[in-house]
Amino acid sequence: MPLLQIEELNVSFPGLNGEIRAVSNSSLSIEAGEIRGIIGESGSGKSVFAQALLGLLSPTAKVSYDYFSFDNQLITPGNQHIVTQGSSIIFQDPDNSLNPSKTIGNQLHESLYLHHPHASKDFLKEQALSLLQDVGLSSPESLLGLYPHQFAAGVNQRIMIALALACSPKLLIADEATTNLDMTIQSQILELLTRLSQERGMAVLTITHDFSILTETTDTTSVMYCGYILETSSTETLLTHPKHPYTRALVNSIPQLGLVKKSRTHLYALPGSVPPADKIPVGCPLGPRCPRAGRECVKLPEMTHKDNHHFRCHFPIEFNLWEDQR
């Protein structure tokens, strides 16, 4: 049984002209120890999806689903704390997520104390030092008395990961956790998450808008657009045999992976941009931007399941990505 499984998740918020749908009919399952990716342009609903799993959305959010389980327990609105207690999330900007008025040691102690309320100060310090070592920070004892502004972004992100690990989560969600880091630090953070997943048997859900982040770390990836999960398969399959035109556009936008290989040529890009949540097109949400759209696309396509490859498209791509040069 998967560590986490949710079927037909819907999330909406009140708007001036009625409800605004942020996530629609989206399903996801994650195995223990799996590194899973969710990718899509900004505004696709990825972060709302993750926050709905953890019950972090505002009280005005309307959340519904057909089925939700975590760690072999059925989840209802009344016991979603089971997911919250067994999961952690790393947000995009550590400088805004860490408390600037408290030392690193105090912040780690506070987080640890929530899960070990009867522990001694010596135990909490020992655990804090162990967490900092686990995320690859040397001389951790010298860091405890310092403040976030005294560290570079890469170090603060490692501290954020240490805080996230304080509750020994079974699921760690990394929400654009490497967006503001340079490529070297970004690679180090991704390698760190992979190592921690292997050592702890911890599932990791990586949320990003950059396919290159997922290529060497994730086992499976879901592609999200306008609140819908449009395609899910192994990351390798999505890179070489995408079924959905949107997935193909994401892959082709990466210089080293896209079809355009000659110098002085333009990378492929879909026309237009992600529509606002209150103006999602009728039928297939990609329809107005899709080069393969037809009359059938005025109706929302059903999710097709084929050999562990799931996609929502009336006109799926049936050929190898590298064989078509259109």
Secondary structure, 3 states (H helix, E strand, C coil): CCCEEEEEEEEEEEECCEEEEEEEEEEEEECCCCEEEEECCCCCCHHHHHHHHHCCCCCCCEEECCEEEECCEECCHHHCHHHHHCEEEECCCHHHHCCCCCCHHHHHHHHHHHHCCCCCHHHHHHHHHHHHHHCCCCCHHHCCCCCHHHCCHHHHHHHHHHHHHCCCCCEEEEECCCCCCCHHHHHHHHHHHHHHHHHHCCEEEEEECCHHHHCCCCCEEEEEECCEEEEEEEHHHHHHCCCCHHHHHHHHCCCCCCCCCCCCCCCCCCCCCCCCHHHCCCCCCCHHHCCCCCHHHHCCCCCEEECCEEECCCCCCCCCHHHCCC
